[in-house]
Amino acid sequence: MDNNMEERDGVMTLVNENGEEVEYELIDSITYENTEYVVLLPVEEEDCEAVILEVESDGDMENYVAVDDEDILCAVYDIFKERFADQLDFED
């Protein structure tokens, strides 16, 4: 995912690697090791893959950055799965 993003009412529009805009719903905000992450799910897709982005705060503005560290992604995703175990079906 690219950093090109527009946010409105819990829905963010991201530009994927193919240059296509995809709408994602902000599902959760998770703090892990003193860093904030957001978990997004595609608005339009039924079989969807969660997107986890790191939140970088620059005073008044928040930037969302892709997470490259697999250990961090797994840890944040595990927290997300635990929180939403009763509400969502997860495939491992």
C-alpha positions in Angstrom: 0.0 0.0 0.0 1.1 3.5 -0.8 1.0 6.4 1.7 -1.6 8.2 -0.5 -4.6 8.2 1.7 -7.8 10.1 2.3 -9.7 9.7 5.5 -13.4 10.3 6.2 -15.8 8.9 9.0 -13.7 5.9 9.8 -13.2 5.0 6.1 -9.8 5.5 4.6 -9.0 5.4 0.9 -5.6 3.8 0.2 -3.9 3.6 -3.2 -2.6 0.1 -3.8 0.6 -1.0 -5.7 -1.5 -1.0 -8.9 -2.5 2.6 -8.5 -6.1 1.6 -7.7 -8.0 3.3 -4.8 -9.4 0.9 -2.2 -11.6 1.9 0.7 -10.8 0.5 4.1 -12.7 0.8 7.4 -10.8 1.6 10.5 -11.6 -1.4 12.8 -9.2 -0.9 15.7 -6.4 1.1 17.2 -3.8 -1.0 19.1 -0.8 0.2 21.1 2.1 -2.3 21.0 5.5 -1.6 22.6 4.6 2.1 23.0 3.7 2.5 19.3 0.2 3.0 17.9 -1.1 0.9 15.0 -4.4 0.9 13.2 -6.1 -2.2 11.8 -8.1 -1.7 8.6 -10.4 -4.0 6.7 -11.6 -3.5 3.1 -15.1 -2.1 2.8 -16.1 -3.9 -0.4 -14.5 -7.4 0.0 -16.1 -10.3 1.8 -12.9 -12.5 2.1 -10.7 -9.7 3.2 -7.2 -9.3 4.5 -6.5 -6.9 7.4 -4.0 -4.1 6.8 -2.0 -2.9 9.8 -0.3 0.5 9.6 1.9 2.3 12.1 0.6 5.7 13.3 3.2 8.4 13.3 2.1 11.6 15.0 3.6 14.9 13.9 1.9 17.4 16.3 -1.4 18.1 14.6 -1.1 15.5 11.8 -1.1 11.7 11.8 0.7 9.7 9.1 0.1 6.1 8.4 3.1 4.0 7.6 3.4 0.4 6.3 4.9 -2.0 8.8 7.8 -4.2 7.4 8.6 -6.1 10.6 6.9 -9.5 10.5 7.2 -9.9 14.3 5.4 -6.7 15.0 2.7 -7.5 12.4 2.1 -10.9 14.0 2.0 -9.4 17.5 -0.5 -6.7 16.6 -2.6 -9.1 14.5 -2.7 -11.5 17.5 -4.0 -8.7 19.7 -6.6 -7.8 17.1 -7.7 -11.4 16.8 -8.1 -11.7 20.5 -10.2 -8.6 20.8 -12.5 -9.5 17.9 -12.6 -13.3 18.4 -16.4 -13.2 19.1 -17.2 -10.8 16.3 -15.1 -11.9 13.3 -14.1 -15.2 11.7 -10.4 -15.6 11.3 -8.5 -17.9 8.9 -5.0 -18.8 9.9 
